[in-house]
Amino acid sequence: MASHERWNALLEIIARDGRLEVDTAAQELDVSTATIRRDLDRLAQQQMVTRTRGGATANNVSYDLPLRYKTARHATEKDRIARAASALIRPGRVVGLNGGTTTTEVARSLATRADLHAAGGDAALTVVTNALNIANELTVRQHVKIVVTGGVVRPQSYELTGPLGTLVLEQLTLDHLFLGVDAISATAGATAYNEGEASINQLMVARARQVVVVADSSKLGRHAFARICEIRQVDVLITDSGADTGVVAEFTDAGVQVIRA
């Protein structure tokens, strides 16, 4: 298990239990206690946990885990989802992307598509995003025009939230929105852990002609704290092939086109 995968796992244990014992964690992750101690020291240096004698406890941070700790989760599935999402886009379109690991993969897939290159110096694709990491990655792509919403940065997701972003989005229209979510169900719709992110994402949904939720199967049939949109506002759901057939049927019955990548 790579170090970033262990860090993910350790943070999830602390989020679940409120504390962690070195011996127990070493047994659960099948690594040495020395490795666990080094990992906890590293997380403590980044103020993600508080070290205790024999383990660690939750620090005063949100365990909606920061984006840099989420990147290894379901990486293969997210790559397939991203390629399926990218294939929906034709040159000249205006594409919205909110923050998250899956939408970041969508951005990378769009950026590397051979046919999405400018002719005569004009941008072949316009990307509107409230995610600083996505804007940063796409800035070097000359065939992509980047529009950043503005707002206040939320460190966990690198997303800009608040009324400054609203002012920009109210002036724009998106052809497609690729929406990353923390959870989605046929009854609760698309939801997020943070109400600020949910609010700005609501407006992105309202400004889009087509809403495409990109979510691996671990997020299906679940709900989080704040609603982004109702399920009737979702046109397409792109998920992985491991999605439960019964859950997929619920989305289909609700009028959502489901693509299993």
N, C-alpha and C positions, 0 to 999 in steps of 0.2 A: 504494500500500500504506500503510495507516494505521500510526501509530507503534507501537501495541501489537502489530500483526501483525509488524512488523519485529523488535521485541524478542523475540517468540516465536521467530522464525526465527534470530536471532543466538544465542540461548541454545541452540537445538537444534544449530546448527553447532558451538558450543563443546563441547556435551555429546558430539557425535559425534567431533570431531577433537582435543579437548583444548586447542585454541588457535584463534585466528582472525586473519587478516590483513585489514586494511582494504580494500586493493585487490581482493582475492579476493572478500570479502563484498559489496562494492559491485557487482561484476560479477554475482555470483550472484543478488542481490536486485534488480538493475537500478535502482539509485539512485546518487547521487553519493557520493564518498568523504567529503565534508563531512558529509553526513547520517549516514553510518555512524559517524564520529567522535563526533558529538553523541549518537547512540544509545548508544554504548559508554560515553561519559562519564556518561550518565544511569544506565545499569546499574551502573557502578562506584560511583556515589554511593549506590546501594541495596545495595552489597556483593554483587552478583550475579556480578560478574566482576572480575578484576584487570587494569588497563590496562597495556599494554606499549608499547614503541616500535613503532609501526606496527600495533598490534592489541590483542588481549586474550587472557587465558588463563582457565581455569576457576578460580573461587574455591573456598574450602573449604565449598561448599554442596551439598546434594543436588540433582541434576538431574532428580529427580522434580519437575518445575517447579511453583512455587507456583501456587495456584489463580488468582490475579489475572492470571497470564500465560497461562493456558489458555483463558480465556473466549471468545476469538475463534476457536478451532479448531472447524471443522465446526458453526458457529453455526446455520445453517439446518436442518441435519439434527437437531440437538439440540432445536430448537424443535418440529419435527414429532414427534419421539419423545416429548417432554414432553406435548404435547396428546393423543397417543394413550394415554399412560399415565394422564393425568388422567381421561380418559373412562371408565376402568375403575372409578372410585370412586363409590360411592353415599353420600349423607349419613348421618352417624352412625358411619362406619367409623373404625377406628384404623389409621393409616398410618405405617409406619416409613420413614425416609429417612436414608441415610448421606451422607457428604460427597461433593462432586464437582460438576463443571460441569453434567452432565446432570441429576442429582438436584436441583440448584438450580433448573434450568428447570422440572422437574416441580413443585417447591414453588410456583413463581410461577404456573404454570398452574392448580394447585389453588386458590390464593389468589384468583384472579380469575374463577373459575367462578361465574356468576350464581346458580345454584341451590344453591350451598353456602353458604347464609347461615342464621344461627340463627333459630329460631322461639322466641319467648318468652324470649330472652336466653340460651338454652343453646347450647353449641358444636355446630355441625353437623359438625365434623370434629376428630378428635384426631390430632396429628402428634407422633410420637416420633422424636427425631433426636439424633445425636451431633455435628452440624455447627453451629458457632456462627453462621456466616453465614446459614444457613437459619432458625435460631431467631430471629435478629435481624430478618430480613425479614418473618417471619410474625407477630411479636409485635404489630404494629399491626392485624392482622386480627382483629376481635372475634369472628368466627364460627369461629375456629380456636383450639383448646386446644393449647398447646405443652408438651411434656414433654421436658426436656433430660437426657441420661443422666448428665452429670458425667464427670470424668476429667481427664487432662492434655492440654493443647492441643498438637496437631502443627501448626506454623505453615504448612507447605506446603499443607495441605488444610483448615485450620480445624477439623479433627475432634478430638473428645475420645476419648482411648484410655486403657487401663489398668484396674485392678481396681475403681476407683470407678464406672466405667460399668457394669461387670459386675454390681455390687450392685443397681443400678436395673433393668437389663434382666431379671434373673432373676425379678423380681416382676411382669413385664408380659407381655401377650399381644397380638400384632399381627395384625390382619386381613390386611393386605397389607404387604409390604416392597418398596419400590423401591430396588434395589441398583445403585449405580454401581460399575464395576469398571475396572481398568487393562487387563485382557485377559480373554477367555473363549474356551474351545475345548471341543469335544465330548469330548476326552480328558482335558485338564487341569482342566476345570471353570472356575469363576470365580476369578480371581487378582488380587493387588494387589502393588505394588512394596514396600510397607512391611508388615512382619510385625505391628506394633502395630495398624494399621488392619485388617488381615486378621483378627486375633483378635477384635476387638470386632464386626466384621461377621459373623463366624461365629456369634456368640451372637444377633445380630439375625436371622439366617437361622433359627436353632433356635427362636426365639420367634414366628415368623410362620406363619400358616396358608397364605399364598400368597406365593411369592418371584418377583418380577418383575425381571429384569435389564434395565436400560436402558443401551444401549451403541451408539454409532455404528459403522458398518461397519469402520472402521480398527482396531477392537479385536477383531474376530472372527477365530477361528482362530489366536490368539496365546496366549502364556502369560507371566506375570510371576513374581516371586520366591516369593511366599507364597500358598498356597491359602486361599480364603475358603470354598468349598464345592464338592462334587462336582456334576457336571452333573445327576445324578438328583435333586438337591435344588432345581433350578430348574424352576419351573412354566411361566413365560412369558419369552420374550426379545423385547424391542421394540428394533428397529434401524431403519436407514434403507433407502430403496429401492435404494441403491447396493450393498447387500450381495451378495456373490458367491453365485450360485445353488447351487453345489456345497457351499459352506460352510454355507449355510442348510439344505441337505438333511442334513448331518451332525447338526445340532441336532435337526431333525425326527425323524430316525431314532433319536435318543437319547431321544425322548419329550417334547421341549420344544415348546410352542406358540410359533411365531415370528410376530410381527406386524411387517410392513415398512411404516413410516410414510412 
